Amino acid sequence: MGAIEQDDYQFDVEYAVSLQKGSIHVYKDGDFIEELTFSFSGQKPDEHQIEELINHYIENQH
């Protein structure tokens, strides 16, 4: 998965299938803000789950 840009933020998604864990690194204006972590099952995270995490993050910043 590549970077997702939304509302002046950049979200870089990384995950490990063997651990069934993933993280979303949040950047704003090129500066690292924080890391969001999540669990998933299967061969890759559900894109809808990632979208929900990002949308929830943005909603809580306003």
Phi, psi and omega per residue, in radians:
M1 nan 2.486 3.135
G2 -1.687 -3.041 3.141
A3 -1.268 2.564 3.098
I4 -2.052 2.252 3.113
E5 -1.936 2.287 -3.124
Q6 -2.776 2.318 3.082
D7 0.866 0.879 3.117
D8 1.172 0.156 3.090
Y9 -1.933 2.687 2.984
Q10 -2.115 2.317 -3.110
F11 -2.081 2.052 3.096
D12 -1.811 2.122 -3.075
V13 -1.729 2.291 3.050
E14 -2.318 2.593 3.093
Y15 -2.702 2.761 3.116
A16 -2.171 1.981 -3.118
V17 -1.090 -0.713 -3.093
S18 -1.101 -0.536 3.140
L19 -1.687 -0.247 -3.084
Q20 1.006 0.658 3.122
K21 -2.299 2.634 3.118
G22 -2.467 2.960 3.094
S23 -2.532 2.655 3.053
I24 -2.119 2.027 3.103
H25 -1.560 2.185 -3.065
V26 -1.777 2.235 3.100
Y27 -2.195 2.586 3.005
K28 -2.397 2.211 -3.088
D29 0.940 0.623 3.108
G30 1.435 -0.081 -3.138
D31 -1.709 2.339 3.081
F32 -1.169 2.282 -3.141
I33 -1.804 -0.982 3.133
E34 -2.932 3.031 3.124
E35 -2.031 2.243 3.037
L36 -1.803 2.325 -3.125
T37 -1.974 2.690 3.122
F38 -2.707 2.826 3.065
S39 -1.942 2.733 3.098
F40 -2.658 2.969 3.059
S41 -2.228 2.717 -3.131
G42 1.712 -2.828 -3.070
Q43 -1.470 -0.327 3.103
K44 -2.798 2.780 3.117
P45 -1.138 2.631 3.077
D46 -1.273 2.204 -3.103
E47 -1.071 -0.574 3.104
H48 -1.123 -0.692 3.103
Q49 -1.076 -0.755 3.133
I50 -1.134 -0.761 3.101
E51 -1.036 -0.730 3.128
E52 -1.116 -0.731 3.114
L53 -1.082 -0.757 3.137
I54 -1.157 -0.812 3.136
N55 -1.071 -0.721 3.114
H56 -1.101 -0.742 3.123
Y57 -1.050 -0.843 -3.105
I58 -1.115 -0.735 3.129
E59 -1.039 -0.635 -3.115
N60 -1.395 -0.111 3.127
Q61 -1.610 -0.219 -3.090
H62 -1.746 nan nan
